Amino acid sequence: MRVRGLVLGSAVLLALAACAEAPPERAGSEAAPGPVRVALPELPPKWVLMPEFWNEQGCAILSEDKVVCPAPPLPGEEAEEDPGDPRVWRELLGFDGPYYVGVLRAGALVLLPESITTGTGPEGTWRAFGLVRNETTEPVGADVTATLTAADGSVLEEVRAHVLVDPMRPGEPGPFVLASKTPAGKVQGVSWSVEETPPGELVVRDLMVGAPVWQLPYGDRDWREDLDAPGPPPYPYVALGYVTNLSGLVEGTPALGVRQPLVVAAWLDRERRVVWVTTALVGVVPNNAGASAAEPDDLPDPRSGGAFFLVVSDSGIGPRLTDLDLMVWAGSSGYVEPGP
């Protein structure tokens, strides 16, 4: 699994020292003419996030008497990235993953066929995972509809789902899950459509999100009293990540607390197709009400952080997740007054 995000603590110091079905056609509304450039929601510079390791000139602070200018890049850090390239893995405010672009070409919501997987759910019914990208210049929500047809062309079912990141910012992708009631074997054709919806509640995105810090594999592993429900294996896949409040550190944002963030996660196969999607709330520990009560839900101050747990119990995908890349989103419905 790809592990990204700014490396903290002594790991930074060590790193610096060491460096001295057939896919559908794209679906969307009528395209607007010409590409439009939009600013990517970049994280604050390293010297703002971790002033103990970098100064304002971008120099690396290795010790009290040793400063390296210019600072060597961290492992995996790109010197320059094409803002129009959807293949680039980007670490942005409230986002970590590929498919985010700073050049809007369609002028509409776009279904990304290269991200879609279709298959069979646990009861043998048709289901699909994938991404929609917002290529409009305003934050919007989106609904995805798949029309399932039989061999004779008759309509079996229309399946509709809301994109889980709402609103999506300009250039941002968002994941969806479609679950039908139709047996997968009956589905011989699928047509797709995407419809814009009014912006949703995840309006605060000045957050840094990364996952996983660690993960537990699915299956016959040791039972974890603090995370697993009582009973025999197989036990679920569990990943732990953190969200950090960057309000006040991002230009134009107030230095306030952030209401309990929601994390949305999508696992990608080697072709970067979405194979599973789930969500988690910061501060909720699975199967552990006591620990959940002790964990902060809100992020009360700038630079404060909170943990989230991604749990997958599905026996079909669970054993694969430790080997897959994970893209994550984080958002909140609003600010709160800072803590005492």
C-alpha positions as CSV (number, residue, x, y, z in Angstrom):
1,M,0.0,0.0,0.0
2,R,1.2,3.5,-0.8
3,V,2.1,5.4,2.4
4,R,2.1,9.1,1.8
5,G,1.9,12.3,3.7
6,L,4.5,14.5,5.5
7,V,6.8,12.4,7.6
8,L,6.9,13.7,11.2
9,G,9.3,13.7,14.1
10,S,12.7,12.0,14.0
11,A,11.7,10.3,10.7
12,V,12.0,13.6,8.9
13,L,15.4,14.3,10.3
14,L,16.6,10.9,9.2
15,A,15.2,11.4,5.7
16,L,16.8,14.8,5.4
17,A,20.2,13.5,6.6
18,A,20.0,10.6,4.2
19,C,19.4,12.9,1.3
20,A,22.4,15.5,1.8
21,E,-16.9,-4.6,-17.8
22,A,-16.1,-2.7,-21.3
23,P,-15.4,0.7,-19.9
24,P,-18.1,3.2,-20.3
25,E,-17.8,6.4,-22.4
26,R,-17.2,9.5,-20.3
27,A,-20.5,10.8,-19.0
28,G,-21.3,14.4,-18.2
29,S,-23.3,17.4,-19.2
30,E,-22.5,19.4,-22.4
31,A,-18.9,20.5,-22.3
32,A,-17.8,24.1,-22.2
33,P,-15.2,25.3,-24.7
34,G,-11.5,25.3,-23.8
35,P,-9.5,24.3,-20.8
36,V,-9.7,26.4,-17.6
37,R,-6.9,26.6,-15.0
38,V,-7.8,26.6,-11.4
39,A,-5.6,26.8,-8.3
40,L,-5.0,23.5,-6.5
41,P,-5.7,23.6,-2.8
42,E,-2.1,23.2,-1.8
43,L,-1.0,22.4,1.7
44,P,1.0,25.1,3.5
45,P,4.7,25.0,2.9
46,K,6.9,22.7,5.0
47,W,8.3,25.5,7.1
48,V,4.8,26.4,8.2
49,L,3.7,22.8,8.9
50,M,7.0,21.8,10.7
51,P,9.1,24.8,11.5
52,E,11.4,22.7,13.7
53,F,12.7,21.0,10.5
54,W,12.6,23.8,7.9
55,N,13.1,27.6,7.9
56,E,11.3,30.2,5.8
57,Q,14.0,30.1,3.2
58,G,13.2,26.4,2.7
59,C,16.4,25.2,4.2
60,A,16.5,22.0,6.2
61,I,17.4,22.3,9.9
62,L,19.4,19.1,10.7
63,S,20.6,20.3,14.1
64,E,21.2,23.6,16.0
65,D,24.4,24.2,14.1
66,K,23.7,22.5,10.8
67,V,21.4,23.9,8.1
68,V,21.3,22.7,4.5
69,C,20.3,25.0,1.7
70,P,18.5,24.2,-0.5
71,A,16.8,21.4,1.4
72,P,17.0,18.0,-0.3
73,P,13.6,16.7,-1.4
74,L,12.0,14.1,0.8
75,P,11.5,10.6,-0.6
76,G,8.7,10.7,-3.1
77,E,8.6,14.5,-3.2
78,E,8.2,15.8,-6.8
79,A,10.1,18.8,-8.0
80,E,7.4,19.8,-10.5
81,E,4.0,18.3,-11.2
82,D,1.8,18.9,-14.2
83,P,-1.4,20.3,-12.8
84,G,-3.4,18.9,-15.7
85,D,-2.1,15.3,-15.3
86,P,-4.7,13.1,-13.5
87,R,-2.1,10.4,-12.9
88,V,-0.1,12.5,-10.4
89,W,-0.6,11.5,-6.8
90,R,-1.3,14.8,-5.0
91,E,-1.2,15.7,-1.3
92,L,-3.7,18.6,-1.0
93,L,-5.9,20.1,1.6
94,G,-8.4,17.5,2.6
95,F,-7.2,15.1,-0.1
96,D,-4.5,12.5,-0.8
97,G,-4.6,10.6,-4.1
98,P,-4.6,10.7,-7.9
99,Y,-7.2,12.0,-10.4
100,Y,-7.3,15.6,-9.0
101,V,-6.5,18.2,-11.7
102,G,-5.9,21.9,-11.9
103,V,-6.9,22.1,-15.6
104,L,-10.6,21.7,-16.3
105,R,-11.3,20.6,-19.9
106,A,-14.9,19.3,-19.9
107,G,-16.7,22.2,-18.1
108,A,-19.0,19.6,-16.6
109,L,-19.1,16.7,-14.2
110,V,-17.2,13.8,-15.7
111,L,-17.5,10.1,-15.0
112,L,-14.0,8.6,-15.1
113,P,-14.3,5.2,-16.9
114,E,-10.7,4.3,-16.1
115,S,-11.6,4.3,-12.4
116,I,-14.7,2.0,-12.6
117,T,-15.0,-1.6,-11.5
118,T,-18.1,-3.6,-11.8
119,G,-18.8,-7.0,-10.2
120,T,-20.9,-9.1,-7.9
121,G,-22.0,-8.2,-4.4
122,P,-22.3,-10.6,-1.5
123,E,-25.8,-11.8,-2.6
124,G,-24.8,-12.2,-6.2
125,T,-26.2,-8.8,-7.3
126,W,-24.5,-6.3,-9.6
127,R,-22.5,-3.5,-8.0
128,A,-20.0,-0.9,-9.1
129,F,-17.3,1.4,-7.7
130,G,-15.8,4.4,-9.4
131,L,-15.0,8.2,-9.5
132,V,-16.6,11.3,-10.8
133,R,-14.5,14.5,-11.3
134,N,-15.9,18.0,-11.0
135,E,-14.6,19.9,-14.0
136,T,-16.9,22.9,-13.4
137,T,-15.5,26.0,-11.7
138,E,-17.8,25.8,-8.7
139,P,-18.1,23.3,-5.8
140,V,-20.9,20.9,-6.5
141,G,-22.4,17.6,-5.5
142,A,-23.2,14.7,-7.9
143,D,-25.5,11.8,-8.4
144,V,-24.5,8.8,-10.6
145,T,-27.1,6.6,-12.3
146,A,-26.4,3.3,-14.0
147,T,-29.1,1.8,-16.2
148,L,-28.8,-2.0,-16.3
149,T,-30.1,-3.8,-19.4
150,A,-30.7,-7.4,-20.3
151,A,-29.5,-9.2,-23.5
152,D,-32.7,-8.1,-25.3
153,G,-32.1,-4.5,-24.4
154,S,-34.9,-4.3,-21.8
155,V,-34.2,-2.2,-18.7
156,L,-33.6,-4.4,-15.6
157,E,-33.0,-1.6,-13.1
158,E,-31.8,2.0,-12.7
159,V,-29.3,2.3,-9.8
160,R,-28.6,5.7,-8.4
161,A,-26.1,6.8,-5.7
162,H,-24.7,10.1,-4.4
163,V,-21.0,10.8,-4.6
164,L,-19.7,10.6,-1.1
165,V,-17.5,13.7,-1.2
166,D,-20.0,16.7,-1.3
167,P,-19.2,19.2,-2.4
168,M,-16.3,18.3,-4.8
169,R,-14.1,21.3,-5.4
170,P,-13.2,22.3,-9.0
171,G,-10.9,19.6,-10.4
172,E,-11.6,17.2,-7.5
173,P,-12.7,13.5,-7.9
174,G,-15.2,11.9,-5.6
175,P,-16.1,8.2,-5.2
176,F,-19.4,6.4,-5.5
177,V,-20.8,3.0,-4.8
178,L,-23.7,1.5,-6.8
179,A,-25.5,-1.5,-5.3
180,S,-28.3,-3.1,-7.3
181,K,-31.0,-5.7,-6.6
182,T,-30.4,-7.4,-10.0
183,P,-28.4,-10.6,-10.3
184,A,-25.1,-9.7,-11.9
185,G,-25.5,-12.6,-14.4
186,K,-28.5,-10.9,-15.9
187,V,-26.8,-7.6,-16.7
188,Q,-25.6,-7.5,-20.3
189,G,-25.3,-3.7,-20.7
190,V,-24.8,-0.6,-18.6
191,S,-25.4,3.1,-19.5
192,W,-24.2,5.8,-17.2
193,S,-25.3,9.4,-16.4
194,V,-24.1,12.0,-13.9
195,E,-26.3,14.8,-12.5
196,E,-25.2,17.9,-10.6
197,T,-26.7,18.4,-7.2
198,P,-26.5,21.4,-4.8
199,P,-23.3,21.6,-2.7
200,G,-23.4,19.5,0.5
201,E,-22.1,20.0,4.0
202,L,-18.4,19.1,3.8
203,V,-17.4,22.8,3.3
204,V,-14.4,22.9,5.5
205,R,-11.4,21.3,3.9
206,D,-8.4,23.0,5.5
207,L,-7.3,19.7,6.8
208,M,-4.3,17.4,6.3
209,V,-5.2,13.7,6.0
210,G,-3.0,10.7,5.6
211,A,-3.6,7.0,5.9
212,P,-2.5,4.5,7.0
213,V,-0.1,4.9,9.9
214,W,-0.6,1.2,10.4
215,Q,-3.0,-1.5,9.3
216,L,-4.2,-4.9,10.5
217,P,-4.7,-7.5,7.8
218,Y,-8.1,-9.3,7.3
219,G,-8.3,-12.9,8.3
220,D,-6.9,-15.3,10.9
221,R,-4.8,-12.8,12.9
222,D,-4.6,-12.3,16.6
223,W,-7.8,-10.9,18.1
224,R,-7.5,-7.2,19.2
225,E,-9.6,-6.6,22.3
226,D,-9.5,-2.9,21.7
227,L,-10.7,-3.0,18.1
228,D,-12.3,-6.4,17.2
229,A,-15.8,-7.6,18.1
230,P,-15.7,-10.8,20.3
231,G,-15.8,-14.1,18.4
232,P,-13.6,-16.3,16.2
233,P,-11.8,-15.1,13.1
234,P,-11.8,-14.0,10.4
235,Y,-11.3,-10.5,11.8
236,P,-11.7,-7.4,9.7
237,Y,-9.1,-5.3,8.0
238,V,-8.4,-2.2,10.0
239,A,-6.3,0.9,9.0
240,L,-5.5,3.8,11.3
241,G,-4.9,7.3,10.0
242,Y,-4.9,10.9,11.3
243,V,-6.5,14.2,10.3
244,T,-4.9,17.5,11.3
245,N,-6.6,20.9,11.6
246,L,-4.8,23.4,9.4
247,S,-7.2,26.3,10.0
248,G,-5.3,29.5,10.4
249,L,-2.2,28.0,8.8
250,V,-3.9,28.3,5.3
251,E,-4.1,31.8,4.0
252,G,-7.6,33.2,4.3
253,T,-8.8,30.7,6.9
254,P,-9.8,31.5,10.5
255,A,-7.7,30.0,13.4
256,L,-10.6,28.0,14.8
257,G,-11.5,24.5,15.8
258,V,-13.0,22.1,13.2
259,R,-16.2,20.1,13.8
260,Q,-15.8,16.3,13.7
261,P,-14.3,15.5,10.3
262,L,-15.6,12.8,8.0
263,V,-13.0,10.7,6.1
264,V,-13.9,9.0,2.8
265,A,-11.5,6.3,1.6
266,A,-11.2,4.5,-1.8
267,W,-8.8,1.6,-2.5
268,L,-7.3,1.3,-6.0
269,D,-5.9,-1.7,-7.8
270,R,-2.8,-1.6,-9.9
271,E,-4.7,0.0,-12.8
272,R,-6.0,2.6,-10.4
273,R,-9.5,1.4,-10.6
274,V,-11.6,1.8,-7.4
275,V,-12.3,-1.6,-5.8
276,W,-13.7,-0.6,-2.4
277,V,-15.1,2.5,-0.7
278,T,-15.8,3.2,2.9
279,T,-16.2,6.1,5.4
280,A,-15.2,6.9,8.9
281,L,-15.6,9.7,11.5
282,V,-12.7,11.1,13.4
283,G,-12.7,9.9,17.0
284,V,-14.8,6.7,16.5
285,V,-12.9,3.6,17.6
286,P,-14.5,0.4,16.2
287,N,-16.1,-1.9,18.8
288,N,-14.8,0.2,21.7
289,A,-17.2,2.7,23.1
290,G,-14.9,3.6,26.0
291,A,-12.0,4.5,23.7
292,S,-14.4,6.4,21.4
293,A,-15.7,8.5,24.3
294,A,-12.1,9.3,25.3
295,E,-11.1,10.3,21.7
296,P,-11.7,13.9,20.6
297,D,-14.4,14.2,17.9
298,D,-13.8,17.8,17.0
299,L,-10.3,19.2,16.3
300,P,-10.4,22.1,18.8
301,D,-7.4,24.1,17.7
302,P,-5.1,24.7,14.8
303,R,-2.5,21.9,14.5
304,S,-4.6,19.6,16.6
305,G,-5.3,16.1,15.2
306,G,-7.6,13.2,15.6
307,A,-7.5,9.5,14.7
308,F,-9.8,7.6,12.3
309,F,-10.2,3.9,11.7
310,L,-11.1,2.3,8.4
311,V,-12.8,-1.1,8.9
312,V,-13.6,-3.6,6.1
313,S,-15.2,-6.9,7.0
314,D,-16.0,-8.1,3.4
315,S,-14.4,-11.5,2.8
316,G,-14.0,-10.9,-0.9
317,I,-12.0,-7.7,-0.8
318,G,-10.7,-7.7,2.8
319,P,-7.6,-10.0,2.2
320,R,-6.4,-7.8,-0.7
321,L,-6.5,-4.4,1.0
322,T,-3.0,-4.4,2.6
323,D,-1.5,-4.6,-1.0
324,L,-3.6,-1.8,-2.5
325,D,-3.2,2.0,-2.8
326,L,-5.5,4.1,-0.7
327,M,-6.8,7.5,-1.6
328,V,-8.5,9.6,1.1
329,W,-10.6,12.7,1.5
330,A,-11.4,14.6,4.7
331,G,-14.0,17.3,5.3
332,S,-16.0,19.0,8.0
333,S,-19.4,20.7,8.1
334,G,-18.1,23.8,9.9
335,Y,-15.8,25.5,12.4
336,V,-16.1,25.6,16.2
337,E,-14.6,27.9,18.7
338,P,-11.1,26.9,19.7
339,G,-10.6,24.9,22.9
340,P,-9.5,26.5,26.2
